[in-house]
């Protein structure tokens, strides 16, 4: 396998990153791009997020496969659409909230060691979306603690 530095364009801030930090940053950017694609699509973003957590690519990425972390978001998105039969929807979701959700998923993935599927077993994407305010006003760590304590259940 080629070194990461030859596969990913190097920016000045990335020069001093360790490989594991670089992988985390690439994963973070790819998940954000993917969630943006979900928000722009004509399908239910929450269904897409749940389907993404079950894809072979995400499962392997959660296991640490650099190949699957580096898979381009548009290719993952097309795989999801090809493997599922989603209904078109009439409403839109807020890009900012999905961006925050992507940041939270990546934080929990790397800081707590949970896979995307495990995260969604604890807190549903719909619950996180609906509780963006006030959760976004605190750190990602505190937001996760509050969300996971409530277990995604209405209190």
JOFEN-V196346 format. One record per pair of residues at least 4 apart in sequence whose C-alpha atoms are under 8 Angstrom apart, sorted by the first residue. I is the first residue (numbers start at 0). J is the second residue. If there is no record, write none. Layout:
# JOFEN-V196346
((I | J) (I | J))
This chain:
# JOFEN-V196346
((1 | 5) (1 | 6) (2 | 6) (3 | 7) (3 | 18) (4 | 8) (4 | 9) (9 | 13) (9 | 14) (10 | 14) (12 | 16) (13 | 21) (16 | 20) (16 | 21) (17 | 21) (18 | 22) (19 | 23) (20 | 24) (21 | 25) (22 | 26) (22 | 65) (22 | 68) (23 | 27) (23 | 105) (23 | 109) (24 | 28) (25 | 29) (25 | 68) (25 | 69) (26 | 30) (26 | 68) (26 | 69) (26 | 105) (27 | 31) (27 | 101) (27 | 102) (27 | 105) (28 | 32) (29 | 33) (29 | 68) (29 | 69) (29 | 71) (29 | 72) (30 | 34) (30 | 72) (30 | 101) (30 | 105) (31 | 35) (31 | 97) (31 | 98) (31 | 101) (31 | 102) (32 | 36) (32 | 72) (33 | 37) (33 | 72) (33 | 73) (33 | 75) (33 | 76) (34 | 38) (34 | 44) (34 | 48) (34 | 97) (34 | 98) (34 | 101) (35 | 39) (35 | 94) (35 | 97) (35 | 98) (36 | 40) (36 | 73) (36 | 76) (37 | 42) (37 | 43) (37 | 44) (37 | 47) (37 | 48) (37 | 76) (38 | 44) (38 | 91) (38 | 92) (38 | 93) (38 | 94) (38 | 97) (40 | 44) (41 | 87) (41 | 88) (41 | 89) (42 | 46) (42 | 47) (42 | 85) (42 | 86) (42 | 87) (42 | 88) (43 | 47) (43 | 85) (43 | 86) (43 | 87) (43 | 88) (44 | 48) (44 | 92) (45 | 49) (45 | 124) (45 | 125) (46 | 50) (46 | 85) (47 | 51) (47 | 79) (48 | 52) (48 | 124) (49 | 53) (49 | 116) (49 | 119) (49 | 124) (50 | 54) (50 | 79) (50 | 83) (51 | 57) (51 | 79) (52 | 57) (52 | 58) (52 | 115) (52 | 116) (53 | 57) (53 | 58) (53 | 116) (54 | 58) (54 | 79) (55 | 59) (56 | 60) (56 | 67) (56 | 68) (56 | 70) (56 | 75) (57 | 61) (57 | 67) (57 | 68) (57 | 115) (58 | 62) (58 | 114) (58 | 115) (59 | 63) (59 | 64) (59 | 67) (60 | 64) (60 | 65) (60 | 66) (60 | 67) (60 | 68) (61 | 108) (61 | 113) (61 | 114) (61 | 115) (63 | 68) (64 | 68) (65 | 69) (66 | 70) (70 | 74) (70 | 75) (71 | 75) (72 | 76) (73 | 77) (74 | 78) (75 | 79) (76 | 80) (77 | 81) (78 | 82) (79 | 83) (80 | 84) (80 | 85) (92 | 96) (92 | 97) (93 | 97) (94 | 98) (95 | 99) (96 | 100) (96 | 128) (96 | 131) (97 | 101) (97 | 128) (98 | 102) (99 | 103) (99 | 135) (100 | 104) (100 | 124) (100 | 127) (100 | 128) (101 | 105) (102 | 106) (102 | 139) (103 | 107) (103 | 139) (103 | 143) (104 | 108) (104 | 115) (104 | 118) (105 | 109) (106 | 110) (106 | 111) (106 | 139) (106 | 140) (107 | 111) (107 | 112) (107 | 113) (107 | 118) (107 | 140) (107 | 143) (108 | 112) (108 | 113) (108 | 114) (108 | 115) (109 | 113) (113 | 117) (113 | 118) (114 | 118) (115 | 119) (116 | 120) (117 | 121) (118 | 122) (118 | 123) (119 | 123) (119 | 124) (121 | 147) (121 | 150) (121 | 151) (122 | 126) (122 | 127) (122 | 146) (122 | 147) (122 | 150) (122 | 151) (122 | 152) (123 | 127) (123 | 151) (124 | 128) (125 | 129) (126 | 130) (126 | 151) (126 | 152) (127 | 131) (127 | 146) (127 | 151) (130 | 134) (131 | 135) (132 | 136) (133 | 137) (134 | 142) (134 | 145) (134 | 146) (135 | 139) (135 | 142) (137 | 141) (137 | 142) (138 | 142) (139 | 143) (140 | 144) (141 | 145) (142 | 146) (143 | 147) (144 | 148) (145 | 149) (146 | 150) (146 | 151) (147 | 151) (149 | 153) (149 | 154))
